[in-house]
Amino acid sequence: MRTLLDLVLPSACAGCGAAGVGWCADCAAVLTHGPVRVQPRTEPGVPCWALTKYAGPGRRAVLSAKEHGRRDLAEPLGMALSTALALLRAEGRPLVLIPAPSRSVAARRRGGDPMVRTTHAAARWLPDCRVVPMLRVWWGVRDSVGLTAAQRRHNLRGRIVVARSRCGGAMIPENAEVVLVDDVLTTGATASESVRVLAGIGVPVCAVVVTCAA
């Protein structure tokens, strides 16, 4: 029975390696200390908030979801994200979450976009909230690992676009509070370009909220 369960449920915590649980209470608590205001090197022009630093359990969870196929982490990470959003959102306004885009080749390798899964999980905990995954990365974008802040800006400039299958502002309710969400905020290049592109089609972003800030 234990062997069969291991095929379905992870046998170790993604944050600390504790046996028998996919995400333990101690690691979950690390994501409840925020949200904390952060200042990336490339300012997107809107407030940026993070649940925790890109270290310890938070970092390991993000990497497990992105690089090791831990789909089970979408729910606990989504719950933590929803708690932060509930504290930050304005009362009486619908909330729209737009996941920051990832390279399509990376998403295919991972069996889908982990951040999109996490965002949908967060939205299920929030009243009057919808997810609009309307951004995508155009061809020619390099992996950002190892790039400087200036190189990241150049790498993304003009290469984050609104997907043709999406209808942009038509999918955003009137008076909605629009939040860009991502797993990691490093230099702020992706957030800045995403905010710029959305503003260009009449979708003003109120804030950027991420799981971890480097």
N, C-alpha and C positions, 0 to 999 in steps of 0.2 A: 504493500500500500504506500509506503514512504517513497519508493521508487516511482510509482505512478503519480503521486502528488508532485514530486520534483519536476516532472515533465510539464506540469501545468502551472505550479506556483514556485517562484524563486525561493531557494532555501537559505539565502543570506541577505541581510540588510544591505542595500546599495550604498548607504552612508557610512556604516562602521563595520560591516561584515558579520554582525551578530547572527547566529544561526537561528533558523526557524521562522524568520519573518522577512518580508521584502523591504519594509521601511519601518524602522522601530520608532517608539515614542520619543526617545532621546534625540534622534536625528530630526524628527518632525518638529521638535521644539525649537531647533536652531532656526527654522524658517518663520517663527512667530515673533521674533524680536523686532522686526521692522514693521512697516516699511521705513527705510532710511533714505533721506535725500542725498543724491550723489551728483558729482560734477564731472562729466566726461571731458576729455581733452578736446573733442569736437562737439561743440554745443549744438543740440538740435533746436534750441530756441524755445523749448518747453520744459517744465520740471521733469526730472528723472528720479525714479525711486527704485530701490532694490530691497529684496527680502533679506539678503545676507551677502557677505563677501564671497568672492570666488575662491573659496578655500574650504577644507574640511568636508563635512557631509554634503553641503550644498554643491560644491564642485564635483564631488564623486557621483552624486545623483545625476547631475546634468550630463556628465560624461557617460554614465551607465545608460541613460536614456538615448543619447546620441550615437554612441559608438558600440554599445553592447546589446542593443535591441531590447532594453528593459521597458517594454510597453506598460507593465504594471505600475510604473512610476507616474504615469499621466494623472491618475486619480489623486494620490497624495500631494503631488506638486501643484496640481490644479486647485486642490482645496486650500493650500497655503496661499496661492496667488489670489484666490477669491476672497480670503480673509483680508489681505492687504487692500484689494480693490474696494471692498465694502467700507473700509476706513477712509479711503481717499475720495470716493465718488461723491458727487453733489446729490443732495436729496431732491427727489421729484423729477429727475431727468433719466431718460433711457440711457443705457450704457452699451456702447459698441466696442468690441475688442477686435483689433486688427493684428494678427500675428505678423511679426517681422518675417520677411521672406528668406528662404535659404536656397542655395544652388540646387537645381533640379537633379543633378547627378548625385549630390549628397543625399537628397531625400529618397531617391530610388535605391541607393545603397543601403539606406536605413529602413527600407520597407515603409516609407511614408515619413512625414515631417513630425518629429516628436513635439515641437512647439505647438503645432496645430492641434495635436491630440490633447496637450496640456491645457490649451486655451479653451477648447470645447468642454473639458472637464471642469474648468473654473466657472464657465458660464452657467453650467447646470446648478451651481450653488448660489447664483446671483439672480434676484428678481429683475424682470424687465431688462434682460441682457441678451445680446446676440453676438455671434462671431461672424465676421466678414473677412475671409482670407483672400483679399483682393490684390495683394502685391505678389510679384514674382521677380526673380532675378533673370535678366537677359543673358544671352551667351557672352562669353569672353571674360567673365569674372573669375579671377584666380582664387584659390584657397587663401584666406587671410592670415593663416598661421605664419608668424615670422615677419609680417609686414609692419612698417612703422605707421603712425597715425596718418601722415601725409600720403603714404602709399595706399593705405586703405581707402582714403577719400578718393584718390585718383582711380583706384580699382573699381569703385562703385558708381562714380559719377556718370549719370545718364543710363545706368544699367539696371536700376530698379524701376519697374514699370507696373502699371495697372493691367491685370490680365484682361484680355479682350472679352472673355466669357463673363466678366463681372460688369456691373452697371454703375460702379462708382457711387456717386452721391445719391442715386436713386435707391440704394440699399440702406442708406443711413436715415433713421427716423428723424423727424423734425425735433430740434432742440436736444439732440443726442450728445452725450459726452463721449468723445472718441478717444480711446487709449491704445497706443501701440504697445504690444507685449513681446518680450523676447526672453530667451533663457540666460544669455550673458551679455552684459554691457562692458565692452573692452575700451575702445577709443571713442565710441559714439558715432563712428562713420556710418554704420548701417542705419541707426536710428535717425541721424540727421538727413540722410538721403531719402529715407522713407517718409519722414515728416515733410520734406520739401516737395516730393512727388504728390503726396496726398493734398497738400495745400494747393498745388497747381490744378487740381480737379475740383476744388471747392470743398474739400474735406479737412477742416482744421483739427489737428490733434491737440488734445488738452494736456496729455502727459505720456511719459514712457515709463512702463513698469516692467522690471526684469526680475528673474529669480536671483541672479548673482551679479555683482559688480566687481570687475577685476581691478 
